[in-house]
């Protein structure tokens, strides 16, 4: 590193304050739809229309949410030597919606309905608990990426463009990681053993919660 670059970086550190990052959870109330979907509807929604199960008792869905705002924290170096940026980021992660869809063909208050509904609420709990359990870990990832480092650019446009791309790429990786992990937990619940338990518990014909 050249001496003038070192001087410029030191000047950027002096000119720009180190701002704190924030990470907040978004966990909406669950929406329950009991009266619109039959087995065929749920099969299409769950993409199990070619599955061998005779019908689907319920489905739980969640719409992932990762919103961010990057603060570039700009300052001009004296003598038109460049533009400093010391970016921080605010992130909201979680879900924009969580929905439980129940099969209208299942009699309400029956053993099968209650068992399938309990299974779907277990899915809801997985979505909720995953975010709460991992929020500190993701906050560490945020702070590791946006760690108070100063950058030197030729123009304000260049500085804003770089910091925005930095935030965009980071948010996409964050979303991919958390959805991969939470979907793995959801998949672990949907086992043949679990379906067999519900069927045996209620002596039901091949009901398939999802």
C-alpha positions as a Markdown table, in Angstrom:
| # | Residue | x | y | z |
|---|---|---|---|---|
| 1 | Unk | 0.0 | 0.0 | 0.0 |
| 2 | Unk | 1.3 | 3.4 | -1.0 |
| 3 | Unk | 1.9 | 6.1 | 1.7 |
| 4 | Unk | -0.7 | 8.4 | 0.1 |
| 5 | Unk | -3.3 | 5.6 | 0.1 |
| 6 | Unk | -2.6 | 5.0 | 3.8 |
| 7 | Unk | -2.9 | 8.7 | 4.5 |
| 8 | Unk | -6.2 | 8.8 | 2.5 |
| 9 | Unk | -7.7 | 5.9 | 4.5 |
| 10 | Unk | -6.6 | 7.4 | 7.8 |
| 11 | Unk | -8.2 | 10.6 | 6.7 |
| 12 | Unk | -11.4 | 8.8 | 5.9 |
| 13 | Unk | -11.5 | 7.1 | 9.3 |
| 14 | Unk | -11.1 | 10.6 | 10.9 |
| 15 | Unk | -13.8 | 12.2 | 8.7 |
| 16 | Unk | -16.5 | 9.5 | 8.9 |
| 17 | Unk | -18.1 | 8.2 | 12.2 |
| 18 | Unk | -18.5 | 4.5 | 12.7 |
| 19 | Unk | -22.2 | 3.9 | 12.7 |
| 20 | Unk | -23.9 | 0.9 | 14.4 |
| 21 | Unk | -25.7 | -1.8 | 12.3 |
| 22 | Unk | -29.2 | -3.0 | 13.2 |
| 23 | Unk | -31.0 | -6.3 | 12.7 |
| 24 | Unk | -34.7 | -6.7 | 13.5 |
| 25 | Unk | -37.0 | -9.7 | 13.2 |
| 26 | Unk | -40.2 | -9.7 | 11.2 |
| 27 | Unk | -42.6 | -12.4 | 12.5 |
| 28 | Unk | -46.2 | -11.7 | 11.5 |
| 29 | Unk | -49.3 | -13.1 | 13.0 |
| 30 | Unk | -50.3 | -16.4 | 11.4 |
| 31 | Unk | -53.2 | -16.2 | 8.9 |
| 32 | Unk | -55.6 | -19.2 | 9.0 |
| 33 | Unk | -57.7 | -20.1 | 5.9 |
| 34 | Unk | -60.2 | -22.9 | 6.7 |
| 35 | Unk | -62.9 | -22.4 | 4.1 |
| 36 | Unk | -61.4 | -21.9 | 0.6 |
| 37 | Unk | -59.3 | -24.9 | -0.4 |
| 38 | Unk | -60.1 | -28.5 | -1.1 |
| 39 | Unk | -57.7 | -31.4 | -1.5 |
| 40 | Unk | -57.1 | -30.6 | -5.2 |
| 41 | Unk | -56.4 | -26.9 | -4.4 |
| 42 | Unk | -53.9 | -27.8 | -1.7 |
| 43 | Unk | -52.2 | -30.4 | -4.0 |
| 44 | Unk | -51.6 | -27.7 | -6.6 |
| 45 | Unk | -50.4 | -25.1 | -4.1 |
| 46 | Unk | -48.0 | -27.6 | -2.5 |
| 47 | Unk | -46.9 | -28.9 | -5.9 |
| 48 | Unk | -47.8 | -32.4 | -4.8 |
| 49 | Unk | -50.4 | -32.9 | -7.5 |
| 50 | Unk | -48.5 | -35.9 | -8.9 |
| 51 | Unk | -48.0 | -37.4 | -5.4 |
| 52 | Unk | -49.6 | -40.7 | -4.5 |
| 53 | Unk | -51.4 | -39.4 | -1.4 |
| 54 | Unk | -55.1 | -39.4 | -1.7 |
| 55 | Unk | -55.5 | -35.9 | -0.2 |
| 56 | Unk | -53.7 | -33.2 | 1.7 |
| 57 | Unk | -55.0 | -32.2 | 5.1 |
| 58 | Unk | -53.2 | -28.8 | 5.4 |
| 59 | Unk | -50.3 | -26.7 | 4.3 |
| 60 | Unk | -48.3 | -24.0 | 6.0 |
| 61 | Unk | -46.5 | -21.4 | 3.9 |
| 62 | Unk | -44.3 | -18.5 | 4.7 |
| 63 | Unk | -43.1 | -15.6 | 2.5 |
| 64 | Unk | -39.5 | -14.8 | 3.3 |
| 65 | Unk | -38.5 | -11.2 | 3.9 |
| 66 | Unk | -35.1 | -9.6 | 4.0 |
| 67 | Unk | -35.2 | -5.8 | 3.7 |
| 68 | Unk | -32.2 | -3.6 | 4.1 |
| 69 | Unk | -31.1 | 0.0 | 4.0 |
| 70 | Unk | -27.4 | 1.0 | 3.6 |
| 71 | Unk | -26.2 | 4.2 | 5.0 |
| 72 | Unk | -23.1 | 5.0 | 3.0 |
| 73 | Unk | -21.9 | 7.7 | 5.5 |
| 74 | Unk | -20.0 | 9.9 | 3.0 |
| 75 | Unk | -17.4 | 12.6 | 3.5 |
| 76 | Unk | -15.3 | 14.6 | 1.0 |
| 77 | Unk | -11.6 | 14.5 | 1.4 |
| 78 | Unk | -10.0 | 18.0 | 1.3 |
| 79 | Unk | -8.6 | 19.3 | -2.0 |
| 80 | Unk | -10.8 | 17.1 | -4.2 |
| 81 | Unk | -8.8 | 14.0 | -3.3 |
| 82 | Unk | -11.8 | 11.7 | -3.3 |
| 83 | Unk | -14.9 | 10.6 | -1.4 |
| 84 | Unk | -14.9 | 8.6 | 1.8 |
| 85 | Unk | -17.6 | 6.0 | 2.6 |
| 86 | Unk | -17.9 | 4.1 | 5.9 |
| 87 | Unk | -21.1 | 2.1 | 5.3 |
| 88 | Unk | -23.5 | 0.6 | 7.9 |
| 89 | Unk | -26.6 | -1.4 | 7.3 |
| 90 | Unk | -30.1 | -1.8 | 8.8 |
| 91 | Unk | -31.7 | -5.2 | 8.1 |
| 92 | Unk | -35.2 | -6.6 | 8.8 |
| 93 | Unk | -35.4 | -10.3 | 8.3 |
| 94 | Unk | -38.1 | -12.9 | 8.7 |
| 95 | Unk | -41.4 | -13.2 | 6.9 |
| 96 | Unk | -44.0 | -10.9 | 5.3 |
| 97 | Unk | -46.7 | -13.5 | 5.9 |
| 98 | Unk | -47.2 | -16.9 | 7.5 |
| 99 | Unk | -50.3 | -18.8 | 6.4 |
| 100 | Unk | -52.0 | -22.1 | 7.4 |
| 101 | Unk | -54.4 | -23.5 | 4.8 |
| 102 | Unk | -56.7 | -26.2 | 6.0 |
| 103 | Unk | -58.6 | -28.7 | 3.8 |
| 104 | Unk | -62.3 | -27.7 | 3.7 |
| 105 | Unk | -63.2 | -31.4 | 3.2 |
| 106 | Unk | -62.1 | -32.3 | 6.8 |
| 107 | Unk | -64.9 | -32.0 | 9.3 |
| 108 | Unk | -64.2 | -29.3 | 11.8 |
| 109 | Unk | -63.6 | -30.4 | 15.4 |
| 110 | Unk | -62.9 | -33.9 | 14.2 |
| 111 | Unk | -59.9 | -35.9 | 15.4 |
| 112 | Unk | -58.3 | -35.6 | 12.0 |
| 113 | Unk | -58.8 | -31.9 | 11.8 |
| 114 | Unk | -57.3 | -31.3 | 15.2 |
| 115 | Unk | -54.3 | -33.5 | 14.5 |
| 116 | Unk | -53.6 | -31.9 | 11.1 |
| 117 | Unk | -54.0 | -28.4 | 12.6 |
| 118 | Unk | -51.6 | -29.2 | 15.4 |
| 119 | Unk | -49.1 | -30.4 | 12.8 |
| 120 | Unk | -49.4 | -27.2 | 10.8 |
| 121 | Unk | -49.0 | -25.1 | 13.9 |
| 122 | Unk | -45.8 | -27.0 | 14.6 |
| 123 | Unk | -44.6 | -25.7 | 11.2 |
| 124 | Unk | -45.6 | -22.2 | 12.3 |
| 125 | Unk | -43.5 | -22.7 | 15.4 |
| 126 | Unk | -40.5 | -23.8 | 13.4 |
| 127 | Unk | -40.7 | -20.6 | 11.3 |
| 128 | Unk | -41.0 | -18.4 | 14.4 |
| 129 | Unk | -38.4 | -20.1 | 16.5 |
| 130 | Unk | -35.8 | -20.2 | 13.8 |
| 131 | Unk | -35.7 | -16.5 | 13.5 |
| 132 | Unk | -35.7 | -15.9 | 17.2 |
| 133 | Unk | -33.0 | -18.6 | 17.8 |
| 134 | Unk | -30.7 | -17.4 | 15.1 |
| 135 | Unk | -31.0 | -13.6 | 15.3 |
| 136 | Unk | -27.8 | -13.1 | 17.3 |
| 137 | Unk | -25.9 | -15.3 | 14.8 |
| 138 | Unk | -27.2 | -13.3 | 11.8 |
| 139 | Unk | -26.3 | -10.1 | 13.7 |
| 140 | Unk | -22.8 | -11.3 | 13.9 |
| 141 | Unk | -22.7 | -11.9 | 10.2 |
| 142 | Unk | -24.0 | -8.4 | 9.6 |
| 143 | Unk | -21.4 | -6.8 | 11.8 |
| 144 | Unk | -18.6 | -9.0 | 10.2 |
| 145 | Unk | -19.6 | -7.7 | 6.8 |
| 146 | Unk | -20.3 | -4.1 | 7.7 |
| 147 | Unk | -17.4 | -3.8 | 10.2 |
| 148 | Unk | -16.7 | -0.1 | 10.1 |
| 149 | Unk | -14.2 | -0.3 | 7.3 |
| 150 | Unk | -13.6 | 3.0 | 5.3 |
| 151 | Unk | -13.5 | 3.0 | 1.5 |
| 152 | Unk | -12.1 | 5.7 | -0.8 |
| 153 | Unk | -13.9 | 6.5 | -4.1 |
| 154 | Unk | -13.5 | 8.9 | -7.0 |
| 155 | Unk | -17.0 | 10.3 | -6.8 |
| 156 | Unk | -20.2 | 10.3 | -4.7 |
| 157 | Unk | -22.0 | 8.3 | -7.4 |
| 158 | Unk | -19.3 | 5.6 | -7.3 |
| 159 | Unk | -19.4 | 5.5 | -3.5 |
| 160 | Unk | -23.2 | 5.2 | -3.4 |
| 161 | Unk | -23.3 | 2.6 | -6.2 |
| 162 | Unk | -20.7 | 0.4 | -4.5 |
| 163 | Unk | -22.3 | 0.5 | -1.0 |
| 164 | Unk | -25.7 | -0.2 | -2.5 |
| 165 | Unk | -24.4 | -3.3 | -4.4 |
| 166 | Unk | -22.6 | -4.3 | -1.2 |
| 167 | Unk | -25.9 | -4.3 | 0.7 |
| 168 | Unk | -27.9 | -6.0 | -2.1 |
| 169 | Unk | -25.5 | -8.9 | -2.4 |
| 170 | Unk | -25.3 | -9.3 | 1.3 |
| 171 | Unk | -29.1 | -9.3 | 1.8 |
| 172 | Unk | -29.5 | -11.9 | -1.0 |
| 173 | Unk | -26.9 | -14.2 | 0.6 |
| 174 | Unk | -28.6 | -13.7 | 4.0 |
| 175 | Unk | -32.0 | -14.6 | 2.5 |
| 176 | Unk | -30.7 | -17.7 | 0.8 |
| 177 | Unk | -28.9 | -19.0 | 3.9 |
| 178 | Unk | -31.8 | -18.5 | 6.3 |
| 179 | Unk | -34.4 | -20.0 | 3.9 |
| 180 | Unk | -32.2 | -23.0 | 3.2 |
| 181 | Unk | -31.8 | -23.7 | 6.9 |
| 182 | Unk | -35.4 | -23.1 | 7.9 |
| 183 | Unk | -36.7 | -25.2 | 5.0 |
| 184 | Unk | -34.5 | -28.1 | 6.1 |
| 185 | Unk | -36.1 | -27.9 | 9.5 |
| 186 | Unk | -39.5 | -27.9 | 8.0 |
| 187 | Unk | -38.7 | -30.9 | 5.8 |
| 188 | Unk | -37.5 | -32.8 | 8.8 |
| 189 | Unk | -41.0 | -32.6 | 10.3 |
| 190 | Unk | -42.8 | -33.9 | 7.2 |
| 191 | Unk | -41.8 | -37.6 | 7.5 |
| 192 | Unk | -43.8 | -40.7 | 6.8 |
| 193 | Unk | -43.5 | -41.5 | 10.5 |
| 194 | Unk | -45.3 | -38.3 | 11.3 |
| 195 | Unk | -48.0 | -39.0 | 8.7 |
| 196 | Unk | -48.4 | -42.5 | 10.0 |
| 197 | Unk | -48.8 | -41.2 | 13.5 |
| 198 | Unk | -51.7 | -38.9 | 12.5 |
| 199 | Unk | -53.4 | -41.7 | 10.5 |
| 200 | Unk | -53.1 | -44.1 | 13.4 |
| 201 | Unk | -54.2 | -41.5 | 15.9 |
| 202 | Unk | -57.4 | -40.8 | 14.0 |
| 203 | Unk | -57.8 | -44.0 | 11.9 |
| 204 | Unk | -57.9 | -41.7 | 8.9 |
| 205 | Unk | -57.4 | -42.5 | 5.2 |
| 206 | Unk | -53.9 | -41.4 | 4.2 |
| 207 | Unk | -54.2 | -37.7 | 5.2 |
| 208 | Unk | -51.2 | -35.7 | 4.3 |
| 209 | Unk | -50.4 | -32.5 | 6.2 |
| 210 | Unk | -47.7 | -30.4 | 4.6 |
